[in-house]
């Protein structure tokens, strides 16, 4: 479950501005444009690879039959923890709607395996990945022209509002049978090209400490205690937290990345996504960002590799995805 960082096609048939099923998106993906907000593969593709699957689970919009037993991707570009996040872009599948869709999948799994007991046994062995919250800031709190959130809430109050809602949603996922759940934190939103363009006095180094990064910090700080609370109060629960901010601070020059503050593609007038059919940079492996907000394939692979097998104690809590998969 998630937003455009993990959407692999669920938005393709929605009436929305949040679509990536056109070139240059997918220019390096084996099937071409697929709805992935990247030049190539995204988070679920690398998670599937590291976990030993042939390919990532299909989007919910086309998943059917026995294939759902191997996984389903519910993520939707522009979606948020809050239902009203990103209302300006048109349709998107909020986390509440993604959970509803998962409930439909659980019902189908019950029919496929024969009864509810067998379905529960199957579901408790699965891994669940939830990557939400970025748009609740980028397309809500940090957009005073389209949202009143920053008028009504301080950053701390808004973070608490998100965490409270997120807690209810993760408990609902647990009630559907999930036991092994990976919760991704937010990255350095203030260091994205889109946010840097709005902050003329901030650069690629100082963005780590920018006002935007400080606004997001209370939400990230609340995720580790949330994981502890869920693990302590829900029987057999194994929630883990991926510290995306910590992973973002790694020196990317060792990966061959040279451009960290500019998008590789030509960004459209919306100031978010790639302009259709415009030729992107040729040295895509040297860019952190593909467009104004979404990472390139090469950066995504490196980040998910650290989430899967942590290189630092700061990257994950209480342990990494590899260990969770072994439980």
C-alpha positions in Angstrom: 0.0 0.0 0.0 1.3 3.5 -0.7 1.5 6.4 -3.0 3.3 7.2 -6.3 6.6 5.8 -4.9 5.0 2.4 -5.0 2.1 2.7 -7.6 2.7 0.3 -10.5 -0.4 1.1 -12.5 -3.5 1.6 -10.3 -3.9 5.2 -11.5 -3.8 4.4 -15.2 -7.5 4.3 -15.6 -8.5 6.9 -13.1 -9.5 10.5 -14.0 -6.6 12.1 -12.4 -3.5 14.3 -13.0 -1.4 11.8 -11.1 -0.5 9.4 -14.0 2.8 8.1 -15.3 1.7 5.8 -18.1 3.4 7.8 -20.9 6.9 8.4 -22.1 9.5 9.3 -20.8 8.2 7.4 -17.8 9.2 3.8 -18.1 12.0 4.6 -20.6 14.2 2.1 -18.9 11.5 -0.4 -17.8 11.3 -3.6 -19.8 7.6 -3.1 -20.6 7.8 0.6 -21.3 5.4 3.0 -19.6 3.4 1.1 -17.0 2.2 3.7 -14.5 5.4 3.6 -12.5 6.6 7.1 -11.5 10.2 6.5 -12.6 12.4 5.9 -15.5 12.5 2.2 -14.6 11.8 0.0 -11.6 10.3 1.2 -8.3 10.2 0.0 -4.7 7.9 -3.0 -5.1 10.0 -4.3 -8.0 13.2 -4.3 -5.9 11.4 -5.7 -2.9 10.2 -8.6 -5.0 13.7 -9.1 -6.4 15.4 -9.2 -3.0 12.7 -11.5 -1.6 13.2 -14.0 -4.5 10.1 -13.4 -6.6 10.1 -13.3 -10.3 8.3 -10.0 -10.5 6.4 -7.6 -8.3 2.7 -8.2 -7.5 0.3 -6.8 -10.0 -1.8 -3.6 -9.4 -5.1 -4.2 -7.7 -6.8 -2.8 -10.8 -5.9 -5.9 -12.9 -5.1 -8.5 -10.3 -7.4 -11.6 -10.4 -7.6 -15.3 -9.9 -5.0 -17.4 -8.1 -2.3 -14.8 -8.8 -3.6 -12.7 -5.8 -2.3 -15.4 -3.5 1.2 -14.2 -4.4 0.5 -10.5 -3.7 -1.4 -7.4 -4.8 -0.2 -3.8 -5.1 -2.9 -1.3 -3.9 -0.7 1.9 -4.1 -2.0 5.0 -5.8 -0.2 8.1 -6.9 -1.2 11.2 -5.0 -2.9 9.2 -2.2 -2.6 10.0 1.4 -3.3 8.9 4.9 -6.1 11.5 5.0 -9.0 11.1 2.5 -8.9 14.7 1.4 -5.2 14.9 0.6 -4.5 15.8 -3.0 -8.1 16.4 -3.9 -6.9 19.0 -6.4 -5.4 16.3 -8.7 -8.6 14.4 -9.2 -9.2 10.8 -8.4 -6.8 8.8 -6.2 -7.1 5.8 -4.0 -6.5 7.0 -0.4 -5.2 4.6 2.2 -8.7 4.0 3.5 -9.8 3.0 0.1 -6.7 0.8 -0.3 -7.7 -1.0 2.9 -11.2 -1.5 1.5 -9.8 -3.0 -1.6 -7.6 -5.3 0.5 -10.7 -6.4 2.2 -12.1 -7.5 -1.2 -8.9 -9.4 -1.9 -9.2 -11.2 1.5 -12.7 -12.3 0.6 -11.4 -13.6 -2.7 -8.5 -15.4 -1.0 -11.0 -17.1 1.4 -12.9 -18.4 -1.6 -9.7 -19.6 -3.3 -8.3 -21.5 -0.3 -11.7 -22.9 0.8 -12.4 -21.3 4.2 -11.6 -18.4 6.6 -9.2 -20.4 8.7 -6.9 -21.3 5.8 -7.1 -17.7 4.6 -6.0 -16.4 8.0 -3.1 -18.9 8.0 -2.1 -17.7 4.5 -2.4 -14.0 5.3 -0.3 -14.2 8.5 2.7 -15.5 6.4 2.6 -12.6 4.0 4.7 -9.5 4.1 2.9 -6.1 4.0 4.5 -2.9 2.9 2.9 0.5 3.7 4.5 3.7 2.4 2.3 6.6 3.1 2.4 10.2 4.3 4.4 12.2 1.7 1.4 13.6 0.0 -0.3 14.6 3.2 2.5 17.1 3.3 3.4 17.8 -0.3 -0.2 18.0 -1.5 -1.9 19.1 1.7 -0.1 20.7 4.6 2.6 22.4 2.5 0.1 23.8 0.0 -1.7 26.7 1.8 -3.4 27.8 -1.5 -5.4 24.5 -1.7 -5.5 23.4 1.9 -6.2 25.0 5.3 -4.3 22.4 7.3 -1.4 24.6 8.0 -3.8 27.3 9.3 -5.5 25.0 11.7 -2.6 22.8 12.9 0.9 23.4 14.0 3.4 20.9 12.5 3.3 18.9 15.7 -0.5 18.9 15.8 -0.7 17.8 12.2 1.8 15.0 12.7 -0.3 13.8 15.7 -3.4 13.9 13.5 -1.7 11.8 10.9 -0.2 9.3 13.4 -3.6 8.8 15.1 -5.3 8.1 11.7 -2.4 5.9 10.6 -2.6 3.9 13.8 -6.2 3.1 13.1 -5.5 2.1 9.5 -2.6 -0.1 10.5 -4.7 -1.8 13.1 -7.4 -2.4 10.4 -4.7 -4.0 8.3 -3.8 -6.2 11.3 -7.5 -7.1 11.7 -7.5 -8.3 8.1 -4.9 -10.8 9.0 -1.6 -9.0 8.5 1.2 -9.8 11.0 4.4 -8.9 9.3 4.2 -5.2 8.3 6.9 -2.8 7.0 6.2 0.9 7.6 8.3 3.3 5.6 9.1 6.7 7.0 9.2 9.8 4.9 12.4 11.0 3.1 13.9 14.4 3.0 11.0 16.1 1.2 12.7 19.5 1.5 15.5 18.2 -0.7 13.4 17.2 -3.6 13.9 19.4 -6.7 10.3 20.5 -6.5 10.6 21.8 -3.0 14.1 23.3 -3.6 12.6 25.3 -6.5 10.2 26.8 -4.0 13.0 27.6 -1.5 15.5 29.9 -3.3 17.7 30.3 -0.2 18.0 26.6 0.3 20.5 24.3 -1.4 21.2 20.6 -1.6 23.1 20.6 1.7 21.1 23.0 3.8 17.8 21.4 2.7 18.3 18.8 5.4 17.7 21.4 8.0 15.2 23.5 6.0 11.8 24.6 7.4 10.1 22.0 5.2 12.2 19.2 6.6 11.4 20.4 10.1 7.7 20.4 9.4 7.9 16.7 8.4 10.2 15.7 11.3 7.4 15.2 13.9 5.6 12.7 11.8 8.8 10.6 11.2 9.6 10.9 14.9 6.2 9.4 15.7 6.6 6.3 13.6 9.0 4.4 15.8 6.8 4.8 18.9 3.8 3.8 16.8 5.6 0.6 15.8 6.4 -0.1 19.4 2.7 0.4 20.4 1.4 -1.9 17.7 3.9 -4.6 18.5 3.2 -4.4 22.3 -0.6 -4.4 22.0 -1.4 -6.7 19.0 -0.8 -10.4 19.4 1.8 -11.9 17.0 2.3 -8.4 15.4 5.7 -7.8 13.9 5.8 -4.2 12.6 9.1 -2.7 11.6 10.0 0.9 10.7 12.2 1.9 7.7 14.0 5.2 8.5 14.0 6.6 5.0 15.5 9.9 6.2 18.6 8.1 7.6 18.9 6.2 4.3 18.6 9.4 2.3 21.6 10.9 4.1 24.0 8.3 2.7 26.7 9.6 0.3 25.3 8.7 -3.1 28.5 9.6 -4.9 29.7 6.0 -4.3 26.8 4.9 -6.5 28.1 7.1 -9.3 25.4 9.6 -8.7 26.5 13.2 -9.5 23.3 15.2 -9.7 21.2 15.3 -6.6 19.1 18.4 -6.8 17.8 18.5 -10.4 15.3 16.2 -12.2 16.5 14.1 -15.1 13.4 14.6 -17.2 12.0 17.8 -18.5 9.4 18.8 -16.0 5.9 19.8 -17.2 4.1 23.1 -16.4 2.5 21.3 -13.4 6.0 21.5 -11.8 5.7 17.9 -10.7 5.8 15.3 -13.4 7.7 14.8 -16.6 6.4 16.6 -19.7 5.0 14.0 -22.2 7.4 12.7 -24.9 10.2 15.1 -24.0 13.7 13.5 -24.2 15.2 13.1 -20.7 18.8 13.2 -19.7 20.9 10.4 -21.2 23.0 9.8 -18.0 20.1 8.7 -15.9 22.3 6.6 -13.6 23.9 9.8 -12.4 20.7 11.3 -11.1 19.0 10.9 -7.7 15.7 12.3 -9.0 13.8 11.3 -12.1 11.3 14.1 -12.0 10.7 16.8 -9.4 9.7 14.4 -6.6 10.3 10.8 -7.6 13.7 9.1 -7.4 15.5 7.4 -10.3 15.7 3.7 -10.6 19.4 3.6 -9.6 18.7 5.5 -6.4 15.6 3.5 -5.5 17.5 0.2 -5.8 20.3 1.4 -3.5 17.8 2.7 -0.9 15.7 -0.4 -0.9 18.8 -2.6 -0.6 19.6 -0.8 2.7 16.0 -1.3 3.9 16.2 -4.9 3.0 19.6 -5.5 4.7 20.4 -2.6 6.9 23.9 -1.2 6.7 23.3 0.9 9.8 21.3 0.6 13.0 19.7 3.9 12.2 18.2 2.6 8.9 15.6 0.3 10.4 13.8 -0.5 13.7 13.8 -2.9 15.4 15.3 -4.9 12.5 15.4 -5.1 8.7 13.1 -6.5 6.0 15.4 -9.5 5.5 15.0 -10.6 9.1 11.2 -10.0 9.0 10.9 -12.3 6.0 12.7 -15.0 7.9 10.3 -15.0 10.9 
